[in-house]
Amino acid sequence: MTHQTPIYSGKVREIFSDGNRLIIAATDRLSAFDRMICDVPRKGAVLNLLSAWWFVKTAGIIPNHLIEVPDQNIMVVKKCAPIPLEIVVRGYITGSTDTSIWVQYLNGARDFGGLRLADGLRKNQALPDAIVTPTTKSHDHDRPITRSEILAAGILSAEEWDFIAAKAIALYTFGAAFALKKGLILVDTKYEFGFDEQHRITLIDEMHTPDSSRYWLAATYDQRIKENDEPDNFDKEFIRLWIKRHSNPYHDDVLPVIPDELINELSERYQTIYRMLTGNDVPPASPEPLENRIQSILQSSTNYGM
């Protein structure tokens, strides 16, 4: 077997080039605070399969890069030129990282995505309207960026930015409404876009996964907020909070080892989100190592089509 080196090795995904396609493999790695934290069993399969499921459901809102899903951890997509932004859409004021709206609000910020927030808001409250708060996309540390900064830097034209912002709100609105029917609150999420070979703006990367999105349990939300408790969540926020209680994740060179019971709990939460949204169980883990499956797909002469 001839080994092929990924053209990009990210915090969670390995990306390989195959002509005019990309092979994207979602690993079980967990990323937080701009670093890899641990491995979470079945996480990669959830990210890959749930993204593909959402891509299919939202193709009528905006085209996406999905071609085929030949493996539970692997997606074949068409090549696009990525736009170096993360388009974050928020429906609630929450979060624990430096780029989160809650931390920025605590530090005195009040203007977010064209919406000025009042003083005295409480963590985890719903916002009056969903807002778009873009950030830069960096290997090291993302930072908030404004519409005017995006235009001044020549990243996008005004027309392109307004199109992306509108589509991001449409995607979030659709996802939030669907999730609520399934008993989940889609709190916030991030999207990435690129230009395809015809310079059409295209949705890329992942969509509405527990890595890119925050989900809360709808049935207990009101009571938890009333009691000043954190909402029942199904994403990696509780891992972030545990790390912050036991370290300074932006400054400590070595982070504490996350207990196995927390890792297993996160694995089950990811799989629960998948089951609640899709109505299906996550497939059993493949006995074949992920690297072997990647190489098999790269060497295949199968034409997945467009």
C-alpha positions in Angstrom: 0.0 0.0 0.0 1.4 3.4 -1.0 1.1 5.9 1.8 -0.1 9.4 0.8 0.5 12.4 3.0 -2.4 14.7 3.8 -2.3 18.1 2.2 -3.7 19.4 5.4 -3.6 18.0 8.9 -5.9 19.9 11.2 -6.9 19.6 14.8 -9.6 17.1 13.9 -9.5 16.3 10.2 -7.0 14.9 7.7 -7.5 16.2 4.2 -6.1 14.5 1.1 -6.1 15.6 -2.6 -7.4 13.3 -5.3 -7.6 15.2 -8.5 -10.5 17.6 -8.4 -11.7 16.1 -5.2 -10.7 16.1 -1.6 -10.9 13.2 0.8 -11.7 14.5 4.3 -11.3 12.1 7.2 -12.8 13.0 10.5 -10.7 11.6 13.4 -11.7 11.1 17.0 -9.5 13.9 18.2 -11.1 16.5 20.4 -10.0 20.1 20.0 -10.6 23.0 22.4 -8.7 26.2 23.4 -6.8 26.0 20.1 -5.2 22.6 20.9 -5.8 18.9 20.7 -7.2 17.7 24.0 -7.8 14.0 23.8 -9.5 11.2 21.6 -13.2 10.6 22.0 -14.5 7.2 20.7 -17.0 7.4 17.8 -16.6 11.2 17.6 -15.2 11.2 14.0 -18.1 9.1 12.7 -20.6 11.4 14.3 -19.0 14.5 12.8 -18.7 13.0 9.3 -22.2 11.4 9.1 -24.1 14.2 10.8 -22.4 16.8 8.5 -23.4 14.8 5.4 -26.9 14.5 6.7 -27.3 18.2 7.2 -25.6 19.0 3.8 -28.3 16.9 2.1 -31.1 18.5 4.0 -29.9 22.1 3.4 -28.8 21.8 -0.3 -31.8 23.9 -1.3 -30.6 26.8 0.8 -27.1 26.9 -0.6 -24.9 24.5 -2.6 -22.3 22.5 -0.6 -19.2 20.6 -1.4 -20.4 17.1 -0.6 -20.0 14.4 -3.3 -20.1 11.1 -1.5 -19.7 9.4 1.9 -17.8 6.2 1.2 -17.0 5.5 4.8 -18.4 6.4 8.2 -15.4 8.6 8.9 -14.7 9.8 5.4 -16.3 12.3 3.0 -15.5 12.9 -0.6 -16.0 16.6 -1.6 -15.3 18.9 -4.5 -12.4 21.2 -4.2 -13.2 24.8 -3.3 -11.0 27.8 -2.5 -11.7 28.3 1.3 -12.7 31.8 2.5 -10.5 32.4 5.5 -13.3 33.2 7.9 -15.5 31.3 10.4 -19.0 32.5 10.2 -20.4 32.1 13.7 -24.2 32.4 14.2 -25.4 32.8 17.7 -29.0 32.5 19.1 -28.0 32.7 22.8 -25.4 34.6 24.9 -23.1 31.9 26.2 -19.7 30.4 26.0 -16.4 30.1 27.9 -13.7 30.7 25.3 -12.1 34.1 24.6 -14.1 34.4 21.3 -17.4 33.6 22.9 -20.0 36.3 23.0 -20.5 35.8 26.8 -16.9 36.4 27.6 -16.7 39.4 25.3 -19.9 40.7 27.0 -18.4 40.3 30.4 -15.4 42.3 29.2 -17.6 45.2 28.3 -18.5 44.6 24.6 -22.1 45.4 23.7 -22.1 45.6 19.8 -22.3 42.2 18.1 -23.1 41.5 14.5 -25.1 44.7 14.1 -27.1 44.2 17.3 -26.4 46.2 20.4 -27.1 44.3 23.6 -28.5 45.8 26.7 -26.7 45.8 30.1 -27.7 43.2 32.7 -28.0 40.1 30.5 -27.5 36.7 32.1 -25.5 33.9 30.7 -27.4 31.5 28.5 -30.3 33.9 27.7 -31.8 33.8 24.2 -30.8 36.8 22.1 -33.6 39.0 20.6 -32.5 37.8 17.1 -29.8 35.4 15.8 -26.6 37.3 15.0 -23.6 36.7 12.8 -20.2 37.2 14.5 -17.4 36.2 12.1 -13.9 35.4 13.3 -10.6 35.0 11.5 -9.6 31.4 10.7 -6.1 30.7 12.1 -4.0 27.8 13.1 -3.2 29.5 16.4 -6.0 31.6 17.7 -9.2 33.0 16.0 -10.2 36.6 16.7 -13.4 38.4 16.1 -13.5 40.5 12.9 -16.1 43.0 11.7 -17.8 43.4 8.3 -15.9 46.6 7.7 -12.6 44.9 8.4 -13.5 42.0 6.1 -14.2 44.4 3.3 -11.1 46.6 4.0 -8.8 43.5 3.9 -10.3 42.5 0.5 -11.3 39.1 1.9 -14.8 39.5 0.4 -16.8 42.2 -1.5 -19.8 43.8 0.2 -22.1 41.7 -2.0 -20.3 38.5 -1.2 -20.3 39.2 2.6 -24.0 40.1 2.6 -24.8 36.9 0.7 -22.9 34.8 3.1 -24.3 36.5 6.2 -27.9 36.0 4.9 -27.2 32.3 4.0 -25.7 31.7 7.4 -28.8 33.1 9.2 -31.0 31.0 6.9 -29.0 27.8 7.6 -29.1 28.5 11.4 -32.8 29.3 11.3 -33.6 26.0 9.5 -31.3 24.0 11.8 -32.7 25.5 15.0 -36.3 24.9 14.0 -35.6 21.3 13.0 -33.6 20.6 16.2 -36.3 22.0 18.4 -38.8 19.5 16.9 -36.4 16.8 18.0 -36.1 18.2 21.5 -32.8 20.1 21.1 -31.9 23.8 21.1 -29.3 24.7 18.5 -27.6 27.4 20.6 -24.9 28.6 18.2 -22.9 27.2 15.3 -20.2 28.1 12.8 -20.1 27.7 9.1 -17.3 27.9 6.5 -17.6 28.8 2.9 -15.5 28.7 -0.2 -15.6 29.4 -3.9 -16.1 26.5 -6.3 -14.5 26.2 -9.7 -17.1 28.6 -11.1 -16.6 31.0 -8.3 -19.9 30.2 -6.7 -20.1 30.6 -2.9 -20.3 27.1 -1.5 -20.8 25.7 2.0 -17.8 23.6 3.0 -16.2 21.9 6.0 -18.8 20.6 8.5 -22.3 21.4 9.5 -24.3 21.5 12.8 -22.1 18.9 14.5 -21.4 18.8 18.3 -17.9 20.1 17.4 -19.1 23.2 15.4 -22.3 23.8 17.3 -23.7 23.9 20.8 -26.8 21.9 21.7 -29.0 22.1 24.8 -31.9 19.9 25.9 -35.0 21.9 25.3 -37.2 20.1 27.9 -35.1 21.3 30.8 -33.9 24.6 29.6 -36.4 27.0 31.3 -36.1 25.3 34.7 -32.3 25.2 34.5 -32.1 28.9 33.7 -34.6 29.7 36.5 -32.3 27.9 38.9 -29.2 29.6 37.6 -27.8 26.2 36.4 -26.0 25.5 33.2 -28.4 24.1 30.6 -28.3 20.3 29.9 -25.8 20.2 27.1 -24.8 17.5 24.6 -21.6 19.1 23.3 -18.0 19.6 24.5 -18.7 22.6 26.7 -18.7 20.6 29.9 -15.2 19.4 28.9 -14.1 23.0 28.3 -15.5 24.0 31.7 -13.7 21.1 33.5 -10.4 22.1 31.9 -10.9 25.7 32.9 -11.6 24.7 36.5 -8.4 22.7 36.6 -6.0 24.8 34.6 -5.4 27.9 32.5 -5.8 26.4 29.1 -4.5 29.5 27.1 -1.3 29.7 29.1 -0.4 26.3 30.6 1.9 24.2 28.4 0.5 20.9 29.8 -3.2 20.4 30.5 -4.5 18.0 33.1 -5.5 14.5 32.0 -9.2 14.3 31.4 -10.8 11.4 33.3 -12.0 8.5 31.3 -15.5 8.8 32.6 -15.8 12.3 31.1 -14.4 11.2 27.8 -16.9 8.3 27.7 -19.7 10.7 28.7 -18.8 13.0 25.8 -18.8 10.1 23.4 -22.3 9.1 24.4 -23.5 12.7 24.2 -22.2 13.0 20.6 -24.0 9.8 19.7 -27.2 10.9 21.5 -27.3 14.1 19.3 -26.9 12.0 16.2 -29.7 9.7 17.3 -32.1 12.5 18.3 -31.6 14.4 15.1 -31.5 11.6 12.5 -33.4 8.9 14.2 -30.6 6.5 13.5 -27.9 4.9 15.6 -24.2 5.6 14.8 -22.9 2.6 12.9 -20.6 0.1 14.7 -16.9 1.0 14.6 -15.0 -0.3 11.7 -12.4 -3.0 12.6 -10.1 -1.5 9.9 -7.8 1.3 11.0 -8.8 4.7 9.7 -5.5 5.2 7.8 -6.1 2.0 5.9 -9.6 3.0 4.9 -8.3 6.4 3.7 -5.6 4.8 1.6 -8.1 2.4 0.1 -10.4 5.2 -1.0 -7.5 7.3 -2.4 -6.3 4.3 -4.5 -9.8 3.5 -5.7 -10.6 4.3 -9.3 -14.3 4.7 -8.5 -15.8 7.9 -10.0 -18.0 9.3 -7.3 -19.4 11.9 -9.7 -20.5 15.4 -9.1 
